[in-house]
Amino acid sequence: GKGSGRDDWKVLHKGSLAGGTRISVELAHSLDHDSVVCCVRFSGDGKFVAAGCNKTAVLFSADTGERLALFSNEGGVENPAA
């Protein structure tokens, strides 16, 4: 996609925007992650956000920012709600 960014974040979007169109973005949550974040993905319904890198992924609620689970490539799953 195309993007526009600032010093420490970037907005990516699919498709094209008419010349001069601005995207208004506000920070909704600051998600706590234990390491560098290499990728972020929203679920298809927009209810969840997964962030991952270094053989782990963390699942968050998109509405509240609550950390729901930690998945590890080494077979571990941490579920703080359980």
C-alpha positions as CSV (number, residue, x, y, z in Angstrom):
1,G,0.0,0.0,0.0
2,K,0.8,3.7,-0.1
3,G,1.9,5.4,3.1
4,S,2.6,8.6,4.8
5,G,4.5,8.9,8.1
6,R,6.0,10.8,10.8
7,D,9.2,10.3,12.7
8,D,8.2,7.1,14.6
9,W,5.1,5.7,12.9
10,K,3.6,5.2,9.5
11,V,0.1,5.0,8.1
12,L,-0.4,2.5,5.3
13,H,-3.5,2.3,3.2
14,K,-4.8,0.3,0.2
15,G,-6.0,2.0,-2.9
16,S,-5.5,5.6,-3.9
17,L,-6.6,8.8,-2.3
18,A,-7.4,12.0,-4.2
19,G,-4.5,14.4,-4.4
20,G,-4.2,16.5,-1.2
21,T,-6.4,14.1,0.9
22,R,-5.2,13.9,4.5
23,I,-5.7,11.0,6.9
24,S,-6.6,11.9,10.5
25,V,-5.1,9.3,12.9
26,E,-5.4,9.3,16.7
27,L,-3.7,6.9,19.1
28,A,-6.4,4.8,20.8
29,H,-4.1,2.5,22.8
30,S,-0.5,2.0,23.6
31,L,0.0,-1.8,23.5
32,D,2.5,-3.4,25.9
33,H,4.8,-5.7,24.0
34,D,7.9,-7.4,25.5
35,S,10.2,-7.1,22.5
36,V,10.6,-5.3,19.1
37,V,7.5,-5.4,17.0
38,C,8.1,-6.6,13.4
39,C,4.5,-6.9,12.3
40,V,1.0,-6.0,13.3
41,R,-2.3,-7.4,11.9
42,F,-6.0,-6.7,12.7
43,S,-8.4,-9.6,12.7
44,G,-10.9,-9.6,9.8
45,D,-13.7,-8.3,12.1
46,G,-11.5,-5.7,13.7
47,K,-11.9,-7.0,17.2
48,F,-8.4,-8.2,17.7
49,V,-4.8,-7.0,17.1
50,A,-1.8,-9.3,16.9
51,A,1.7,-8.0,17.2
52,G,4.7,-10.2,16.8
53,C,8.5,-10.7,16.3
54,N,11.3,-12.8,17.7
55,K,9.3,-16.1,17.7
56,T,6.4,-14.6,19.7
57,A,3.0,-13.0,19.0
58,V,0.8,-11.1,21.4
59,L,-3.0,-10.9,20.9
60,F,-4.8,-7.7,22.1
61,S,-8.4,-6.5,22.2
62,A,-8.7,-3.7,19.7
63,D,-11.5,-2.1,21.8
64,T,-9.7,-2.0,25.1
65,G,-6.0,-2.7,24.4
66,E,-6.1,-5.6,26.9
67,R,-3.4,-8.2,26.4
68,L,-5.4,-11.4,25.8
69,A,-2.7,-14.0,25.0
70,L,1.0,-14.6,24.3
71,F,1.9,-17.2,21.7
72,S,5.4,-18.6,21.4
73,N,7.1,-20.5,18.5
74,E,8.5,-22.8,21.2
75,G,5.1,-24.1,22.0
76,G,4.0,-22.0,24.8
77,V,0.7,-20.1,25.2
78,E,0.2,-17.6,28.0
79,N,-3.4,-16.6,28.7
80,P,-3.6,-14.0,31.4
81,A,-7.5,-14.3,31.5
82,A,-7.4,-18.0,32.4
